[in-house]
Structure formats: structure tokens, C-alpha cells
Amino acid sequence: MSTAPVYLSIAGSDCSAGAGIQADLKAGFALGCYPLTAVTCVVSEVPGKVEGITPMTPEFVADQVRICLQHFPVAAIKTGMLYSPEIVRAVTAELQGYNGPIVVDPVMIATAGEPLILQSAISVYEQNLMPRTTLLTPNLDELQRLLGTTADIETADDLQQAAIELTRRYNCAVLAKGGHLGGNTCTDILVLTDGSTHRWSHPRTLGISTHGTGCTLSSAVAAHLALGHELIPAVELSLNYITRAIAASLKLGELWAVNHAG
């Protein structure tokens, strides 16, 4: 009988299967893990458009998390779209006895600009979930939202400074994603709690409208942590994976779907 490392994704469901738990399942299986899922919301969306969000009850989300942790050897956890303060509290309560790594993708704003979290949930995130976080993976919009600033982040140095500020504020490692910066190169910056910084740059794949890359990246980090990698190599391997996934994306009708790298 073969086995595979197990990690748990606590996230929303994307009917177009490019983001959310569908992306997490694809990334997990591709990287040799067995991904579990706890569904927080069901989202009616396609790349570039969100039509509706139906949240699960906090009690039902908590039940999913609890039964997974009770019955599986969960080696890492990734959280994605938590949506409401009640769901954040319910999830955090179930994680109190969990001692493994937790990757938090603070899903707040869709690539197309639609909000994916209630404003009232952000402070609950900060108070309840951030103290348990191993790695936070915000994009540019989420960095600005968490920092409470409208100042533009235009360069890799701006990105690094923003990540440093968040690391100090939350006392967790921060992977600041630079995909929304301009230019032909994507730069992502990891800041650790000891103050050290690590940069990776990849050529930008042009002509592709991405969807679900943040979900896939954070899930890949959780998968690599479950596989036994330390944080820095887990991040590096995951950035390489998402770069391949974007380059190998499928064009389905008029829409692009990402996450097809092995």
C-alpha cells in the first residue's frame, strides 16, 4: 500500500475550476500529496467575473476542519477564501491544537477586482489567524489592504519594504507576490521573521490572462511543506511550479485556465 503526505486546504469552491479548492486539489495531486478540502464558500465565477458568493455556515466549515484533523495525518494547512469574520473565528478555533505549518493566502480581492472578503473579517484575520500563521502570501492589492495604505507599490524595492512591514506587524514570514508589478520580469520576495529576505525573478509569460495563480502557489507551498521541505526551498520550488503552470496553461474557449504543470 502506498502513502502520500496529507495537507488540508480550507478555501472556497470555484465553479470554473481554475482557483479555490479545485486549484488546490490539482496542485496537491500533481506534487505527490493527498489534499483534503474544507469548503468555506461556493463561488459562481469565471476568469474575470464573479457573479455570486454563498458562504457555508461557520459550524459546517468547522465540522469539515475538525473531522479532517481527527482522521488524517495532516502535515500542513493552507487557508484561502474565508470570507466572513464568523468563518475566520470558526476555522481558527479548530486550529488551536494543530502544531504544523499554516500557509495563509489572504484571499481578499479577485484578479478582476471584485471583493472576496467582508471588510469586517479583516481585523478578525489579524487578531485570530495571523498569530498562527507560518507564511502569509499576499498579492499587491492584499498587501495594501493589510497595511492600510493607498500608496502605490511600483517596484520590487517597494514590494520588499511592504513585506518587511507586514512581517514585523504579524511576526510571520511573508511571501509578497509581484505578479501585478509591471515589466517583463516577475519578482517575488520572501521576508522571514529574522529579517532576512530572499528574491526570485522569472520571465513574465506574455499574452496569458491568469486565474487562480495565487491559490495554486499557496497550495504548492503547503504541499512542499507537507513533503518535508523547509520554508525557503518550499517557496522556491512552488514559484518554479507556478511559473511552469502559467507557461503550460490551457486556452478553453474564450477563457484561460491555469494550473496544468506537472
Backbone hydrogen bonds, N-H to C=O, Kabsch-Sander energy under -0.5 kcal/mol:
donor,donor_aa,acceptor,acceptor_aa,energy
6,V,73,P,-0.6
7,Y,34,Y,-1.3
8,L,76,A,-2.1
9,S,36,L,-2.7
10,I,8,L,-0.5
10,I,78,K,-3.0
11,A,9,S,-0.7
11,A,38,A,-1.6
13,S,41,C,-2.7
14,D,19,A,-0.5
15,C,13,S,-0.6
15,C,43,V,-1.6
17,A,14,D,-2.0
21,I,12,G,-2.8
22,Q,19,A,-0.7
23,A,19,A,-1.2
24,D,20,G,-2.1
25,L,21,I,-2.6
26,K,22,Q,-1.9
27,A,23,A,-2.5
28,G,24,D,-2.6
29,F,25,L,-2.4
30,A,26,K,-2.2
31,L,27,A,-1.7
32,G,29,F,-1.3
33,C,28,G,-2.8
34,Y,5,P,-3.2
36,L,7,Y,-3.1
38,A,9,S,-2.6
40,T,11,A,-2.3
42,V,54,T,-2.5
43,V,13,S,-2.9
43,V,41,C,-0.5
44,S,52,G,-2.8
45,E,43,V,-0.9
46,V,49,K,-2.4
49,K,46,V,-2.7
51,E,44,S,-3.1
51,E,49,K,-0.5
52,G,44,S,-1.4
54,T,42,V,-2.5
56,M,40,T,-3.1
61,V,57,T,-2.2
62,A,58,P,-2.6
63,D,59,E,-2.2
64,Q,60,F,-1.9
65,V,61,V,-2.2
66,R,62,A,-2.9
67,I,63,D,-2.5
68,C,64,Q,-1.8
69,L,65,V,-2.3
70,Q,66,R,-2.0
71,H,67,I,-1.5
72,F,68,C,-1.6
74,V,72,F,-1.8
75,A,6,V,-3.3
76,A,6,V,-0.6
77,I,101,P,-2.0
78,K,8,L,-2.9
79,T,103,V,-2.6
80,G,10,I,-3.1
82,L,80,G,-0.7
84,S,82,L,-2.5
88,V,84,S,-2.2
89,R,85,P,-2.4
90,A,86,E,-2.2
91,V,87,I,-2.7
92,T,88,V,-2.6
93,A,89,R,-2.2
94,E,90,A,-1.4
95,L,91,V,-1.1
95,L,92,T,-0.6
96,Q,93,A,-1.0
98,Y,95,L,-1.6
103,V,77,I,-3.1
104,V,102,I,-0.6
104,V,135,L,-3.2
105,D,79,T,-2.8
105,D,103,V,-0.7
107,V,105,D,-2.6
108,M,106,P,-0.6
110,A,114,E,-3.3
113,G,110,A,-2.1
116,L,108,M,-3.4
117,I,108,M,-0.6
118,L,83,Y,-3.2
121,A,118,L,-2.1
122,I,118,L,-0.5
122,I,119,Q,-1.2
123,S,119,Q,-0.5
124,V,120,S,-0.5
125,Y,121,A,-2.4
126,E,122,I,-2.1
127,Q,123,S,-2.2
128,N,124,V,-2.9
129,L,124,V,-0.7
129,L,125,Y,-1.4
130,M,125,Y,-2.4
132,R,129,L,-1.8
133,T,130,M,-1.7
134,T,102,I,-2.6
135,L,102,I,-1.7
136,L,173,A,-2.4
137,T,104,V,-2.3
143,L,139,N,-2.6
144,Q,140,L,-2.2
145,R,141,D,-2.2
146,L,142,E,-2.7
147,L,143,L,-2.3
148,G,144,Q,-1.2
149,T,144,Q,-2.0
154,E,152,D,-0.7
159,L,155,T,-2.2
160,Q,156,A,-2.4
161,Q,157,D,-2.3
162,A,158,D,-2.3
163,A,159,L,-2.2
164,I,160,Q,-2.5
165,E,161,Q,-2.1
166,L,162,A,-2.1
167,T,163,A,-2.5
168,R,164,I,-2.3
169,R,165,E,-2.1
170,Y,166,L,-2.7
171,N,167,T,-2.0
172,C,167,T,-0.5
173,A,134,T,-1.5
174,V,191,V,-2.4
175,L,136,L,-3.3
176,A,174,V,-0.7
176,A,189,I,-3.0
177,K,138,P,-2.4
177,K,175,L,-0.6
181,L,178,G,-1.7
186,C,202,H,-3.2
187,T,185,T,-0.5
188,D,200,W,-2.6
189,I,176,A,-2.2
190,L,198,H,-3.0
191,V,174,V,-2.7
191,V,189,I,-0.5
192,L,196,S,-2.6
195,G,192,L,-2.0
198,H,190,L,-2.3
200,W,188,D,-2.2
202,H,186,C,-2.3
204,R,184,N,-3.4
206,L,204,R,-0.8
208,I,205,T,-0.6
210,T,208,I,-0.8
216,T,212,G,-2.4
217,L,213,T,-2.6
218,S,214,G,-2.3
219,S,215,C,-2.2
220,A,216,T,-2.4
221,V,217,L,-2.2
222,A,218,S,-2.1
223,A,219,S,-2.5
224,H,220,A,-2.7
225,L,221,V,-2.4
226,A,222,A,-2.4
227,L,223,A,-1.8
228,G,225,L,-1.4
229,H,224,H,-2.3
234,A,230,E,-2.1
235,V,231,L,-2.5
236,E,232,I,-2.4
237,L,233,P,-2.7
238,S,234,A,-1.7
239,L,235,V,-2.5
240,N,236,E,-2.1
241,Y,237,L,-2.0
242,I,238,S,-2.6
243,T,239,L,-1.9
244,R,240,N,-2.0
245,A,241,Y,-2.4
246,I,242,I,-2.4
247,A,243,T,-2.0
248,A,244,R,-2.0
249,S,246,I,-1.4
250,L,257,A,-2.0
252,L,250,L,-0.7
252,L,255,L,-2.5
253,G,251,K,-0.6
255,L,252,L,-2.0
257,A,250,L,-2.4
258,V,211,H,-0.8
260,H,245,A,-0.6
